[in-house]
């Protein structure tokens, strides 16, 4: 299984299309950060990018996709992840063992 395929299986079917567009550089992807009310953050080769709801990588927050609680629930329903409470009382997901 490729890294791209491994990443895509983390997300529910209704989100896969958005993620497919963003994973052109999956081999350089180091980290995905997800949090309720937070922008979707991707780290590629040490640089942070944000994912828009259209699946486009961007550098600014104005186009970033901010996950809702419902979207986080959908993700956690299809992937073996741990729901964490951070100090700021926002929810985030941690994928055990990393990706790749």
C-alpha positions, 0 to 999 in steps of 0.5 A: 500500500502506498503512503497516499493510499494509507492516508486516504483510508483514514478519512470517510468517503465523503472527504476522500475527494478533497484529500486526493487532490492534496496528496500529490506530494504524499511521499513528502508529507510528514504530519497532518494536524486536525482539530475541531475549529482549527485549520487542517494543517499539513507539514511537507518537508518541514514547511506548513501548509493548510488544506482548503475545503476544495483540496487545494494547499494554501499558505494562508489561513483565509482559505483554510478548511476549519473542521467542525465537530461533526467532521471530526466525529466522522473521521474518528468513526472510520479510523483507529485514532485517539481523541485528545483534549488539549490544554485549550479545550479543543479536540484533536485526533492522533493517529497511533504509530504515524503514517508511512 
